[in-house]
Amino acid sequence: MQRQGRIRLLLNILPPLAALGAHAADGLAQSYPARPLRMIVAIGAGGGTDVTARIVSQKLSEQIGVPVVVENRPGAGTIIGTEVVAKAAPDGYTLMTASPEISINPSLHAKLPYDTVKDLTAISQLTTGQYFLSTHPSVPVKTVKDLIALAKVRPGRVTYGSSGNGSANHLGGVLLQYMTGTTLVHVPYKSAAQAATALMSGETDFMMSSTTAAIGPIKSGRLRALAVTGPKRLALTPEIPTGSESGVPGYEVTGWYMMLAPAGVPRDIMTRLNSEIAKAVQSPAVKDRFAALGTEPVGNSAEACGEFLRAEIAKWTKVVRAAGAKAD
């Protein structure tokens, strides 16, 4: 009888305890955020990732009522900044605006200081877009066919810049070389902004430039756009053909930005972040800013974003293996 009494007592106590735990979790989500958030950008200031992060962080800060501070942590083809996020506390106060490099590095590097899938969690895709294949105006080409012809008569002398080893603009050049049978010279820089400056000063011949960073120099004539790298022409620049239209059928390099966090962030906080980020990127003001930069807002679910990231890792693995690309 005493044993049965103790069991009944435990059964009476357990439901209130469970409810207390649920209320504690609710309280955690309701009190979040209680201090500023930091937004890691694993590429230097001035590039497309940085510009996108600052647009989103400003709107997100307005919505959640605390500062969202952008922190540039460039180096090693985005590996340094990504490691900072992968090893940060999973409390929702460290976020990352990531670009395609995060999906390229697992196949380009034999060993990373983190597991891209296991140590990071996707919150939402911010934008989708593409790149300009752009040259310095002094380069004697006006079309992609001209560039390929130049590369074939000057093997190993036509150069292209990138924001670093393993960057999307690095692999975009590798893919172009592979698909056209040319020999191109990769020149990595520490950031997309540095690579763009080098291109505009004539240090390099061409570059896969993000629409976000390159639209201004193209409109002003400091760069010449030969093609866009997506499946269709940009509404922003309808006069510029696609790579496929320019003599390289099937050539596509699409760009995107997404929001990530360390793995293990509480579900309630993840739900809040996903909702606020989707609201931010779909707001009229942010959509207008993205449109002016040649990108489109997404704001999808965490599950859809995670699936997309895994698909991108698989896609770039095939490209890297087929082209024999290596981190220079």
C-alpha positions in Angstrom: 0.0 0.0 0.0 2.8 2.4 0.8 4.5 1.6 -2.5 1.2 2.3 -4.4 0.8 5.6 -2.5 4.3 6.7 -3.6 3.5 5.8 -7.2 0.3 7.8 -7.1 2.2 10.7 -5.5 4.8 10.6 -8.3 2.1 10.5 -11.0 0.5 13.6 -9.4 3.8 15.4 -9.4 5.2 14.6 -12.9 2.5 16.5 -14.9 3.1 19.8 -13.1 6.9 19.3 -13.5 6.5 18.7 -17.2 4.3 21.8 -17.5 6.9 23.8 -15.6 9.5 22.7 -18.1 7.3 23.7 -21.0 6.6 27.1 -19.4 10.4 27.6 -18.9 11.0 26.9 -22.6 8.2 29.4 -23.5 9.8 31.9 -21.2 13.1 31.5 -22.9 11.6 32.2 -26.3 9.6 35.1 -25.0 12.7 36.7 -23.4 14.8 36.3 -26.5 16.6 38.3 -27.6 17.8 40.0 -24.4 21.0 41.4 -25.8 22.5 42.3 -29.2 23.1 39.6 -31.8 26.2 39.2 -33.9 26.1 38.4 -37.6 29.3 36.8 -38.8 30.3 37.4 -42.4 33.1 35.1 -43.4 34.2 37.4 -46.3 35.7 40.9 -46.2 33.6 44.1 -46.2 32.2 45.4 -49.4 31.4 42.2 -51.2 27.9 40.8 -51.9 27.7 38.7 -48.8 28.6 41.8 -46.6 26.1 44.0 -48.4 23.3 41.5 -48.0 24.1 40.9 -44.4 23.9 44.6 -43.6 20.6 45.0 -45.4 19.1 42.1 -43.5 20.6 42.9 -40.2 19.3 46.4 -40.2 15.8 45.3 -40.9 16.0 42.4 -38.4 17.2 44.8 -35.7 14.2 47.0 -36.3 11.9 44.1 -35.9 13.4 42.4 -32.8 14.3 45.6 -30.9 18.1 44.9 -30.3 21.2 45.7 -32.4 22.3 43.0 -34.9 26.0 43.7 -35.3 27.8 42.6 -38.5 31.2 41.2 -37.8 33.6 40.4 -40.8 35.8 37.4 -40.1 37.4 36.8 -43.5 40.2 34.3 -44.4 40.9 30.8 -45.7 38.1 30.9 -48.3 35.4 31.6 -45.5 36.7 28.7 -43.3 37.8 31.0 -40.5 34.5 32.8 -40.1 32.5 29.6 -40.5 34.5 27.9 -37.8 33.7 30.8 -35.4 30.0 30.2 -35.9 30.2 26.4 -35.8 32.0 26.6 -32.4 29.8 29.4 -30.9 27.3 28.8 -28.2 24.0 27.6 -29.7 21.9 30.3 -28.0 20.6 32.2 -31.0 23.0 35.2 -30.4 25.5 34.2 -33.1 24.3 34.0 -36.7 26.0 33.9 -40.1 25.2 35.2 -43.5 26.6 32.4 -45.8 27.3 32.3 -49.5 28.0 29.4 -51.9 31.5 29.0 -50.5 30.1 27.1 -47.6 28.8 24.4 -49.9 32.0 24.3 -52.0 34.6 23.9 -49.2 33.6 20.4 -48.1 34.7 19.0 -51.5 37.6 21.4 -52.1 39.4 20.8 -48.8 40.4 17.4 -47.5 39.8 18.4 -43.9 37.8 21.2 -42.3 37.8 22.3 -38.6 34.0 21.7 -38.6 31.3 19.5 -40.2 29.2 21.8 -42.4 26.1 19.7 -42.0 26.4 18.6 -38.4 27.9 21.7 -36.7 25.7 24.3 -38.4 21.9 24.6 -38.8 20.1 26.4 -41.6 17.6 29.1 -40.6 16.4 30.5 -43.9 17.6 31.2 -47.4 17.8 35.0 -47.9 18.1 35.5 -51.6 18.8 33.8 -54.9 20.7 35.4 -57.8 23.6 34.9 -60.2 26.9 36.5 -61.3 28.1 38.7 -64.1 31.0 37.4 -66.1 32.7 40.8 -66.3 36.0 42.1 -67.8 38.1 45.2 -67.5 37.2 47.5 -70.4 40.8 47.3 -71.8 40.5 43.5 -72.4 40.0 43.2 -76.2 36.8 41.1 -75.9 33.1 42.0 -76.1 31.5 38.5 -75.9 32.1 35.3 -74.1 33.1 33.7 -77.4 35.8 36.5 -77.8 37.1 35.7 -74.3 37.3 32.0 -75.0 39.1 32.7 -78.3 41.6 35.0 -76.5 42.2 32.3 -73.9 43.0 29.8 -76.6 45.6 32.0 -78.3 47.0 33.0 -74.9 47.0 29.8 -72.9 48.0 30.3 -69.3 48.0 34.1 -69.7 44.3 35.1 -69.2 43.7 35.8 -65.5 40.6 35.8 -63.4 40.2 37.1 -59.9 38.2 35.7 -57.0 37.4 36.4 -53.4 39.6 33.4 -52.4 40.2 29.7 -52.8 37.0 27.8 -52.8 34.8 30.8 -53.5 32.0 30.6 -56.0 33.8 33.0 -58.4 36.9 30.7 -58.1 34.8 27.6 -59.0 32.9 29.6 -61.7 36.2 30.1 -63.4 37.2 26.5 -63.0 33.9 25.4 -64.5 34.3 27.8 -67.5 37.9 26.5 -68.1 36.7 22.9 -67.8 33.7 23.4 -70.2 35.7 25.4 -72.8 39.0 23.5 -72.8 41.0 26.6 -72.0 43.8 27.2 -69.6 43.0 30.1 -67.3 45.0 31.5 -64.4 43.3 31.9 -61.0 44.3 34.9 -58.9 42.8 34.7 -55.4 42.3 37.8 -53.2 41.3 38.2 -49.6 37.8 39.5 -50.4 35.4 40.1 -53.2 35.9 43.8 -52.8 39.7 43.5 -53.3 39.2 41.2 -56.3 36.8 43.7 -57.8 39.2 46.6 -57.2 42.0 44.6 -58.9 39.7 43.9 -61.9 38.7 47.6 -62.2 42.4 48.6 -62.1 43.3 46.1 -64.8 45.3 43.7 -62.6 43.2 40.8 -63.8 41.3 40.2 -67.0 37.9 38.9 -65.8 35.9 37.8 -62.8 32.6 36.2 -61.9 31.2 39.2 -60.0 28.1 39.0 -57.8 25.4 41.2 -59.2 25.1 42.9 -55.8 28.7 44.2 -56.0 29.1 44.6 -59.7 26.0 46.3 -60.9 27.3 49.8 -60.0 30.7 49.5 -61.8 28.9 47.9 -64.9 26.4 50.7 -65.1 29.2 53.3 -64.8 31.4 51.6 -67.5 34.2 50.6 -65.1 33.5 47.0 -65.9 32.1 45.3 -69.1 29.6 42.5 -68.5 29.9 39.8 -71.1 27.2 37.5 -69.7 25.1 36.6 -66.7 25.7 33.1 -65.2 22.1 32.1 -64.4 19.5 30.2 -66.5 17.8 33.4 -67.7 18.6 37.0 -68.3 18.3 39.5 -65.4 15.4 41.9 -65.5 17.9 44.5 -64.2 20.1 44.1 -67.3 18.0 42.4 -70.1 20.6 43.3 -72.7 23.2 41.0 -71.2 22.9 37.4 -72.4 23.3 34.2 -70.4 26.4 32.0 -70.6 24.4 29.4 -72.5 23.3 32.0 -75.0 26.9 33.1 -75.3 28.3 29.9 -76.7 28.8 27.8 -73.5 25.6 25.6 -73.4 24.7 24.5 -69.9 27.1 26.9 -68.2 25.4 28.1 -64.9 26.7 29.4 -61.6 23.9 30.6 -59.4 24.4 32.7 -56.3 22.5 32.8 -53.0 22.8 33.9 -49.4 21.4 32.1 -46.4 21.2 32.5 -42.7 22.9 29.9 -40.5 23.5 29.3 -36.7 25.4 26.9 -34.6 23.8 23.5 -34.4 21.6 23.0 -31.3 19.8 26.3 -31.1 16.5 25.7 -29.1 13.6 25.0 -31.4 11.5 28.0 -30.1 14.3 30.4 -30.9 14.9 28.9 -34.3 11.2 29.3 -35.1 11.3 32.9 -34.0 14.5 33.6 -36.1 13.0 31.9 -39.1 9.8 34.0 -38.9 11.6 37.3 -38.3 14.1 36.7 -41.2 11.4 35.7 -43.6 9.4 38.8 -42.6 12.6 41.0 -43.1 13.5 39.7 -46.6 9.9 39.9 -47.8 9.4 43.5 -46.5 8.8 46.0 -49.4 11.9 48.1 -48.5 14.3 45.1 -48.5 12.7 43.6 -51.6 13.3 46.9 -53.4 16.9 47.0 -52.3 17.5 43.5 -53.4 15.9 44.2 -56.8 18.2 47.1 -57.3 21.1 44.7 -56.7 19.8 42.0 -59.1 18.8 39.5 -56.4 15.4 38.0 -55.3 14.2 37.4 -51.8 13.4 33.9 -50.6 12.7 33.6 -46.9 11.9 29.8 -46.9 11.5 27.3 -44.0 14.5 26.0 -42.0 13.8 22.5 -43.4 13.8 23.7 -47.0 16.9 25.8 -46.5 18.7 22.8 -45.0 17.7 20.6 -47.9 18.9 23.2 -50.4 22.3 23.5 -48.6 22.8 19.7 -48.8 21.9 19.7 -52.5 24.4 22.5 -53.2 27.1 20.5 -51.4 26.4 17.5 -53.6 26.3 19.6 -56.8 29.7 21.3 -56.1 31.2 18.0 -55.1 30.5 16.7 -58.6 32.0 19.9 -60.2 35.1 19.8 -58.1 35.8 16.1 -58.9 35.0 16.5 -62.6 37.2 19.5 -63.0 40.0 18.3 -60.7 39.8 21.6 -58.8 42.1 22.2 -55.9 42.6 24.9 -53.3 45.5 26.9 -54.7 
